[in-house]
Amino acid sequence: MIVCCVHGGGLGHLTRIRAALHTLGWDEPVTLLSDSPFAADERVVGDLPVLRPPHGLDRSGLTRWTADTLAALAPRDLIIDAFPAGLRGELTASVIPAGTRVVHLARLLRWENYQPVLPADPPRFDLTFVLEPLAPEHHAHLEAVSREIAPLRLTDPPARPAGDPPGPTGWLIVHSGPDEEILELVAYAQETAALEGLRPDLILVSPRRPDALPDGVEHLDVYPAWPLAGRATRIITAAGFNVVRQFAPWRDRHRLVPFPRTLDDQFTRAARHQGPVG
């Protein structure tokens, strides 16, 4: 059995773990440990079972719950996504059952914000896959706790037909929330179109329609969104790891609006995206 620790309230952790399992070709039974509300969406998790920690646990409570859960599941492999010691530093070396191979998926973090939550005995990894360039201090930590470090380029599982794609003049706006950020992306699209003297159709792809969505903006609840990109003339998103990766084939028409995050460094990722295309 493979157990995946994918704590975090957003959609990105679940999208990334599905891509990693597909890329690596690991087809053993998988159980997800996740507190994300998106873990209830079968489009996101497929048929993978999800175990949720009890609501309201503090860090030490989450450590105990994780230790008990892993002891009961006795996984052959444990995959820890994004945060090397869990979202709140709840993962320690002692919670991992003896004999478990531990794999880490490393993406860009604001290391100065994450480092203070590291426990005194952080997990050690048999293998760390680096999914994008990391901050030097982050990379140094992983070198100290990893037996092997290797790059990995993720590929998403094949997508089921996602409905009719937008027309050839459509601009895709893709974001899973919160609403105020969705509306900011919509406003950016409207202002950009006005400055360029264009009147494109605007298509918002999001799990829910914000109450204040302007008239004339079409809303689609489609997952995954990347199959819609082929006929879009512009793609507007935040600068999360998955959207940058998934829309890379259309980089010339992809515009990023980074948002502040405590742990994810969207501004650095967006700056890298603005480099030469090629």
N, C-alpha and C positions, 0 to 999 in steps of 0.2 A: 504493500500500500504506500501511496504517496500522500503526505499531508502538506498543505500549503497554508502558510500564515499570511493572510492578505488583509490585515486590519487597516481601516481607514474609511472615512465616510463617502469617498468619491467613487466614480466609475472606473478610474484608471487602473487601480490595483487588480481588479477582476479582469479587465481587458488584457492587461499585461500577462497575468498568469495563464490565461487561456492561450495566448500567443506563444508563451514559453513552452507549455506542454506540447503544443502542436509542432513548434520548431524542433524540439528535442526528440520528438517521436516517442515520448513515454506514454505507454498505453495501459499501465497498471491501474487498478482502482485508485481514485483520487478523492480525498475529502478536503474541503475548504474550511478554514477557520476564519470567519469574517463577520464584522459588525456593520458592513455596508448595507444601506437600504436597497441598493441595486442587486444584492445577492438574492432577492426574491424574484428577479426577472429571469425567466428561463431563456430568453434571448441572449442574456449576458453569461449565465453560468451553465447553460445547457442542462444536462441531466446530472451534474455533479452534486453530491450531497453537501450541504452547508451546515456547519455547527456554529451557533452564535453564542458568545459569552453572555452571561446574565447582565442585564442592564444595571449600570451604576457602580460597577466594580472599580475600585481604585487600582493603582499600579500593582501593589502587592497582591490584591485579590485576583487581578488578571494573571499574574505570574502563577498563583496557585491553580487557577482554573486551567491554564495552559499545561502545566505540569501534569495534572490529573488526566486531562484529555489525551495528551500524548502517551501517557503510560497505558491508558485503556486502548488506544488505537494501535500502539506498537508499530509505527511506520518504518518501512525500510528506508525511505527518503523523506526528508523534511526540506521544503523550499520556503525560504524566508524572503519576502518581496520588499524591496526598496529600503526599508529601515533595518539596519544590521542587528539591532537588538529590540525590534518591535517599535511600534509607534510611540510608546511612552517609556521605552527601556524596560519593558516587562519580560523580555526574553533574556534568560541567563543560561550559562553553560549547564547549570544543574537541572534545568527543566527538560533537557533533551535526553531521551532514553539512550543507554549505552548501546553501541552498535549501529546507531542511526547515521546514515550519510546525510550531511547537512550541506545544502546548496543555497547560495545567496544570489539574488538578482539585484544588481547595483545600478541605480540611476542617480542623476545629479541631485544633490541635497544642498541646502544651506547649512553647511557643516557647523558653522559657528553657533547655530541655533539647536542643532541636533546633539552635538557632542556632550552638552551638560546632562543629557538623560541617560548616557551610557552607564550600565551597571559596572560594578567592580569586576565581575566575572562574565564578560560578554560572550556570546556564542562564538565558537570557532568553526570555520567552514572547511569542508573537504574541497569545495570548488566554489569560486565566485565568478559569476558571469558579469562582465562590465558591459552595460547596454549603451552607454554614451560617455563622453569624457567627464571625469569627476574633478572636484576640487582637490588640489594636492594633498591637503591634510586628510581628506576623506579616503583618498587612494592609499595613503600611508597606513591608515588604520586597517584597511582591508588587507594590505600586504602583511601586516603583523598577525592577523588572525586567520589567514587563509593558507591552506596547503598549496592551492593552485589558483591562479587568476587567468581568465581567458576572455577575449571579447566574444560577444554573441549578437548577431543581427536577427531580430525577431521577424517572423512571418505569421500573419494571422490565419486562423482556420478559414477554409472556404466559406464564403457568405451565402446564405440562402437569398433568393431574389428579394430585393428590398422595395419592390413596388416601382412605379414609373419614375425614372430620374427626371430632374428638372429640365426645362427646355434649354436650348443652346444659349440663350441670353441670360439665364438665371445665375444669381449669386447665392451660393450656399453660405449660411451662417450656422456653425455647428458648436453647440456647447450644452453641457448637462446641468448647468446651474451654478450658483443661485440665480434667481430671477433678475436681480439688479445687474449682474454681469451679463446675462443674456441681453437685457435691454441696452446695455452699453455697447455691445457688439452690433446690435441692430442700428443704434444711432450712428456708430462709426461707419457702417455700410451706407446709410442714407447720406451722411455728410460727404463721404468719399465720392459717391455717385454724383451728388450735386456739384462738387468741385470739378469733376471730370466731364460734366455736361451729359451724363448718361441717365437713363431711366430703366435699369434692369429690373426684372422680376426678382424679388427677395424671398428666399425660402429658408425658414428657420427649421433646423433639425435639432430637436431637443425632447427629453422625456416628457415635458409638460409645456403647455402654452401659458406664458405669463399673462396675468390679467390685464396688464397695461400694454400688451403688444400692439403696436400701431396698426391701424387698418391698412390693408393692402399687402401685409406680410403673411405669406402662406406658412402654415405650421405643419411639420411632419414629425410623428413619433416613430423614428426608424432607428434600428440598431442592427448591425453597425452602419455608420454613415458613409464610410469611405467608398462603397460601391456607387454612390451617387455622384462622385466627383468627376467622372470622365467627361460629362457634357456640361459641367459648370464652367462659366467664364471667369468666376472669381470665387475664392474660398476664404472665408473669414472665421478665425477661431481664436481662442486663447492660445497659450504656449505650453500646454501640458505635454508630457512625454509622448503619449500615444497619438495625439492628433498631428504632431510634427512628424512622427515616424510614418503614420498611415497615409498622410497626404504628400509625402516626399516625391512621388512620381509627378505631382502637379505643382512642384515648388514655385514655378514661374508665375503661377496665378494665386498662390497662397499668401494671405496677409495675416500676420499675427498681432494680437493685442495682449501682451502679458499682463497678468494680474498678480498682486502681491500674495504670497503664501508664506506661512511660517517656516515650512520645511522644503518646499519645492522652489527651485530657483528659475522661475519662468523668464526672468529678464535676461539672464545669461544665455538661456536656451534660445530666446528670440534673437539676441544679438548674433549668435552663431548662425542662425538661419538667414540673417541679412547679408552674409558673406557672398562671395562670387558663386553663381550658379554653375554647376558642372561637376 
